[in-house]
Each structure stands twice: as structure tokens, then as C-alpha cells.
Amino acid sequence: MKILIINAGSSSLKYQLIDMDNESVIAKGLVERIGTVDPTTDLTYTWGDKKIKEKHLKKAKNHAEAMSVVLDVLVGKDRQDAEYDLNEGEPHLVNTGVISDLSEIGAVGHRVLHGGEKFTASCLIDDTVIAAIEENIPLGPLHNPANLMGIRACQEVLPNVPQVAVFDTAFHQTMPPKAFRYAIPNEYYTDLHIRKYGFHGTSHRYISARAIELLKLPANSRVIICHLGNGSSLSACVDGKCVDTSMGITPLDGLVMGTRCGTLDPAVVEFIANRKNMTPTEVLTMMNKKSGLLGLAGDSDMRNVTARYDAGEPEAKLAIEMWAYVLKKYIGSYAAAMGGVDAVIFTAGIGENHVRAREWAVEGLEFMGIKVDHERNVNARGEAKISPDDSKVQVWVIPTNEELAIARDTLDLATTGKVR
């Protein structure tokens, strides 16, 4: 079965078409500037060894029109406004088709940010599920409305194809109350559902299962997963199930990230608001979009901050030191919470690709039995063990694959009605 994976943002639509017979990616791409004031919409589309960047696309006023664009390129339908630039001279039309018609798409899987407490697993989408996603908009005000636009767009253009929702928060629903509750009056939990939810759950779930399989871990294994990118989160997993995670009711909590500040005293919000004549919303926007590495070093890209660190810039040095310090504190606290740790896994953009960041993250943790072999770390490609053989704790790099995790759930639900 061929499954289409959709990750809809407020003005973008990312997609992959996966052949589940061999779990291979047939085509993938991104539609940008949907419904914005820009006069055109952009499309990036990759299939086989080819890639196009379409800059002359008629404006997609909404996600339904963007979905029509995606389906057109998948079936190779030419459009009068399309000029494909393959970096082979002048833009020209090419055949982009990878399927003969839309009937080859057996199901659609949607990434949905916030499922609240109602969803502990992926599910087939119906009116009840859509209503529940709408109810969780206050918890995911930026993402849930966009996710709903993607769902409704697919329902409009693929009305008879099963649609599946895969929730970013679902994996973390196995946390016990002592981990997910906040020490505030009970009414705020019972009335407003204020608690820790956690995010990047699809990635953490994929890595958790893969680590048990790849490392041949025993029952009740204790694994710390470090999903490190522009947005970063940790999870503590016992026997493959999450018992704690670093992000909270929103993705702002936890680690120092590209533009997010991570954990701080909540009274800082009121203090800044009063002294700088800002609203609480403006302060939170600053903490989400102008803080973290960007706020400390003036750049949110770890590669650029590292280069400036090497050049001796004090702001970059502080940013790197804080990034690593907070991360190490979380690793230590999760080991304590689980009564030990069997493996530490690095994944996502920084975790998979930044050699020195992995070493910074565990430097000084030798007393816990966590060590990294420098040569193994430097040469790590794909799934790779980077700890020495005498390390009590295994340290690995395992690339994440959220789209494949979504596709597997979608296949299960479309064919059997339940997730394995």
C-alpha cells in the first residue's frame, strides 16, 4: 500500500509518499506560502534522483488548493503555470508522475501536534476526532488549527481515502501523575487540563522501539532519548514507555533550544512585562522566538554558534556552555528518576550530525558510566554506537524517522483498525 504523509503548518504543507511494501520513500516535498500575501506559492518536490523547485506556481489560497498541487505532481499532471527548474539550464516542463492515478493512495497519515489527554495512540479520523482536535486548540493554538486545515484539505480532495491522526503528545501519555502534574491547585488541572504533555512524541516512540531492537535491551531497560534540533526534548523510557519528558504543557519548557529559552522561573514573565511594558503574550513570544541560542549568541543555528565558539566569542561560549549544562542536568536527573540508565540515544538534526555537541552533552558524566569514544563518534554514520566497549552505558546515534512511524500507524489502522 502507498501512504501519503501530511504535516501541515499555518502556511505550509510538507508531504511524503511512502510505499509500505518496502517502506521506501517514493516522493516528498513542501508547499510554502499558502494563503499568504505573497503573489505566488512555492513547491519543492523530490522523486528518485530528481528535484524540482517550482517558483511560478499560481497562488494556493488555502490548503485544499495546495493539496491539489501535491496530487497533480504525484500523478504527473502538467499545469499551464508550471515551470520546473532542475538546475539543468532554462526552466522546463518534466514528467513528475510517480503514480498512475489517485486510487494508488491507500491512506493518508496526518501529524497532529496536540491530542491532550484524549488520545493515547493514533486513530482513524472521524467527526468525533476532529471535534477533539478542535477542543485542544487552546493547548496547541499555532499547530492544531493548521493540522485541521491539512485534514480537511485531504478530506476534500481524497474523500474516500482513510485518514489517520498521529499525535505528537500520545507517546508521553504513559507518564505517571507524579511526572506530569504541576504543584498548583487541583482545579487548574481538573478544569483547564494544565499538566505536562511533552512533544516530539512520534520521534521518541520510533527511537525507543528501535533502541530496544537494535541494542537487544532486556525487559525493563532504561533509556534516555535526546532529540536535539532547533527544538529539543528528552524522554526517559522504561521498557519502551515514557516515564518523563522535558517539554511541558507547551514546547517552551525544558532544554536550551534554537530560539526557545527552556526552563526558567515563571515569575520572570511578570517581571519583564512590568519593567518593559510588555504584555504576557509578548513576553512569551520573545521566549519562544527570540531566546535560546539566538538570544544568547545572536544565532539559532548550532553550526554557526559552534564556529563563533571556536573563534573565541564570549557570547557563543556562554551559549554552548549553557546548552550543554542544562542537557547534562536532565540526563542526570532522568537516570536518577529511573534508578539508572542502560543507554543514551542521540537523534534529530543536532543529535545525528553534530559530533562535538554529542561530546559536550556527556562530558563529565563518566562517573555515571557514560562515556563516548572520540573516534567512533567522529566516524558515526547512520545507526552507530559511539561509546567504548567498556562503557557501562551504551551511547548511540540513531536517526529518527517520524514519517515512517506515522506511515506504520496509518497502515495498521487502515488495514486492521488498530495500532500494533
N, C-alpha and C positions, 0 to 999 in steps of 0.2 A: 504493500500500500504506500502511496505517496501522500505525505502530510505537509501542509503549509503551516509554518510557524509565524505568528504575528506578534510584534512588540510595538504597540502604538504609543507615541508621545503626543503632546499637545499640537505640534505642527509637523510631526514626522511619522513615518511608518517603516519599521525595519522588518525584513522578512527572510525566511529560508524555506526552500522546498527540499524535503528530505525523503529519499527512497528507503523505507523501513525494511525492505528485503535484505539490504546490506548496510543500513544505517549510514548511507553516503549522502553528502550534500550535492544536490543536482544544480541548484542555482540559489543565489542570495543577493540581497541588495537593500537599498534605502531610498525612500522617497522623502524629500525635505521641502520645507517652506509651503506646507499645506495650509490653505486658508489664511495666509498672512497678507500683508500689504504689498509684498513683492509681486512684480508683474508675471513672473514665471515660477514653475516648480521644477526642482532638480531631481534627477534619478541617477543612482549608481546601481549597476547590475553586473553581476559576475556569474559566468557559467563556463564549466570546463576550464580551459586556459585563457578565456577571453574576459574582457572587462570593458564596459561602456560607461561613459559619463555623459548623460544627456542634459544639455543646458537650454534647449529650445522647446521645452515642453509647455504645452498650453496649461494655463493655471488650473490646479486642482483645488476647487473651492472647499472641499471637505474630504473626509477620509473615505467615503464611498467612491468618489472620483479617483482618489489615489489608489484604491484597491483595483479599480478598473484598469488603471495604468499597469499595475503589477501583473494582473491576469493577462493583459494584452502582450506584455513582453514574454511571459511564460509560454504562451501559445504561438508566439512569433507573429502577431498581428501587426502589420505596418500601419502607421498613422501619418497623416499628412504633415503634422507638425514635428515629426521626429527626425533628428539628425544625430547619428551615433558617432562619437569620436573615439576611435580605438587607438589613438596615437599612431596612426598609420597615414599621415598626410591629412588631406582635407576630410572634414566630417562626411560620412556617407551612410546609407542605409545598409543594415545587415540583418540576417535572419537570426533572431534571438530565441526562437522556439525550442523548448525542451520537453514539451508535452503536446500531444496532438489536439486535445480539447480539454475542457474543464472537468469532464467526467473522470479524468485520471486523478483528480484531487479527492482523496478518500475522506479526509477530515482536516479541520483547522484547529490548531492549538494556540491559545492566547496567553501571553504573560500578563498577569494581573497583580498589581502591587499589593493591595491590602485586602485581606479576607477577614480581618478582625478575628473574633472568636468563633465565628460561624463555620469557618472552613478549616478543617484539619488535613484535608487532602484535595487533590484535583477533582473536578467534577464536570459532567456534561452540562452545558449551558441551557437553561430554560428561563421562563419569565421569573420564577422564584429566585434563581441565582442572580439574574440581572438586578432584581429589586434589592437583594442583599448587598451586591457591589455598590449600588447607589446609596444604601444606608451607611456604608463605610466611607463615603466621600469625606466626611469631616476628619477621618483618620488619615486619609490619603488625598488631600484636596488637589494636588497637582497631577497625580498619576491616575487615580481611579476614573475621573471623567474622560481622560484620553484613552484609557483601556476600554471603556464603554463605547467610545466612538469607533475604535477598531472592531469590537464585537458586532456592533450594529451595521457597520460597513460590510462586514463579511456576510452577515445575515441577509443583507440586501442583494449582494451580487452572487452569493452562493447559498440560496435559500434552502436547499435540500441536503446540504452537507453538514454532518455532525460538527458541533463547535464545542471545544473543551476549554475550561478556565484552569490555569495552573497558577497558584498563588505564591507570591514571594514570602509570605508570612507563615504558610502552612507548616513547614518543616519544624519551626520553632514552637509549635503548639504542644509539644511533649514536655516543655519546661514545667517544673513543679511551681506551685504558688510562691514558695519562698524565693524563687528566682525571678518570677515575672511580676510580682506585686510591688508597688511602691508603698513606703511607710507614710501614707497620708490617710485621712479619714475614709472609712469603708464606702461611704456614699459616693465618693468620686469614682470608685471602681464599679459599684453596682449601677449607678445612674449614667455615668459618662464613659465607662469601659476604659478608664485610664490605667494602663499597665504597660509592661514591656512586651512588644510584639516581635521585634527583630526583622531583618530583611536579608536579601541575598539568599533566601532560603532554598531556592532551586539549585543554586551553585553548591551550597553547603550539603544538601542532600545527595547530590551527584558525587561529590568528593568523599563524603562519609562512606557511602556504599562502595565506591571504587577503592578506597583505602583498605577496607576490610578484606576485599577480594585480592588486591594486589600485594598487600603486606602479609596476607594469611594470618590476620589477627585472631586471637582466641575470643571466646564469649566474654562479654563484659569488658571489652577493650576500651581504653580511654584515649581519645584522640582530640587534639586541638587543631582546628582548621583556621588558617589565616588567609582570608580572602582579601587581598591587598591590591587596590587600584586607586583611581581617583576618589571613589567611595570605598571604604574599607570596613570589614567587620570580622570578628572572631566568633567561633562557636566551640563549645565544649560538648563532646558527644560520647556517650557511654553506650556500648553495644549498638552503635549506629544511630542512636536517637539523641536529639539535642536536649541538654540539661541546662544550658545557659548560653547567652549570646550577648554581644557588646552593644548593638543598636537597641534603641528603646521603643517608645511609642511612635517615634519618627526616626529616620536615618541620621539624625543630627548627633545622637549620643555615641559615646564610645571613643574610638581612636582619633588621633590627629589625621585628617584627610586632606585631599587636594584643596578644597575650598571650605570644608566644614571644620569647626573648632573641636568637636568631640566633647567629652565630659567636662563640665565646669559647674561652679556654684550657681544655681538658678537665680540667686539674688543679683547676679551680675546684670541680668536683663533689666530689672527695675533701676539699678544704679546708673547704667548707661542711658536709659530712657530719660531719667530725670536730669542728668548732667548735660546730655547732648540734645535735649528737646526732641527726642525721637519717640515714636510710638513703639509698643512692644513688638508689633509686626515688623516694623523697620529694623529693630534690633535683631530679631530672628532671621530676617533676610540677610543681614550682614553676617551673622554667624553661619548661615548656610552657604552663602555665595562669595563672601569676601574674606573668609578666615582660613584656618588650617595653614598649609604651606604657603598659600597665596598671601594671607595676612602677615605671616612671619617673614617670608623671604621675597614676596612680590611676584611669585610664580607658582602655579599649581602643578606643574609637571615635574615629577621626581627626577627625571633625567636632567632637566635644566638646573634644578636646585642642587643636584649632585655635582654638576660641572662648576657651579659657583662655590660650592663647599670646597672643592679641590683647589679653587683659585684663592681660597682663604677669606672669603667674605663672611663676616661675623653673623649677619642675619641668616645666611644659608646654614652656617654651622649650628646655630641655635635651632633652626627648623628641623634639621636632620636629627640632632640630639633629642629633641622633644618627641619627634615621630617615633624613634626607636625606644625611648624611655617609657612612653605610655604603652607601646606594644608589648614590651617585656613585662611590665606590671600586669597586664592582662593575662599573658601566658602563665606567669607565676601564680596568679590568683585562680585561674582555671585548673591548674594542676592541683592546687590546694583543695579546691571545691570537689574535685573528683577523687581525691586521695591518691594522686599520682597521675602519670601520663605515659602512654606507650608509644605515641607517635605525634609529631608535629608536621602538619602539611601546609605547604605554601602553594597558593593558586591565584588566578586573576592576573591583570596586567603587570603590576609590580612584582607580585609573588612569583610569577612564572619567568619573568625576563630580567629582573634587576638583581644581579649576582651579589653586589655589595649590600643591598637592602636586606637580603636574607641573612647575611652575616651580622649586620648591625642588629637585627631583630633578636638574635640568640646570644650575642656576645655577653659573656659574664654569667651565663646560665649553666656552665659546666657543673656547678655544684648540684644541679638537678639531674645530671646525667644527659644533658642536651649538648651535643657537640656537632659542628659542621666540619667536614673535610674540605679544605680550600680547593684542592684540585678537582674533586668530584663536583663541587659547587660551580666552579668556573666552566666545567665541561658539560654541565647538566643540559640536556635537550629533551623535551617531551617529559614523559614519566621517568623520574630519575631519583635514586637515593643519593643524598648529599651528606649523610652522616658517616663517620668511620665505622668499621665493623665492631669496634669495642664500645661504641656509644650505647648506653643503657636505653636511650630513647631514640627510635628511628626518626630521621628527618628526611622528608621527601618533597619533591616538586611534582605536582600532579595537575596538568592543565584542566581547567574546568570546561564544561560543555553544557551550558544551560539549555541551549536549543535542543540538543539531543535528549536531555531529561524531559523537556516539555513534550517532545515528539513521542517518547516512550509512553508517557502517561496518556497522551492523546490516542495512540494506537490501542492501548489497553481498554480505555473507556469506549472507544468507537466500536471495538470488536467484541468485548466481553461485558462492558458495563461497569467494570471495576478496575482499580489500580492494583498491580501486583505488590 
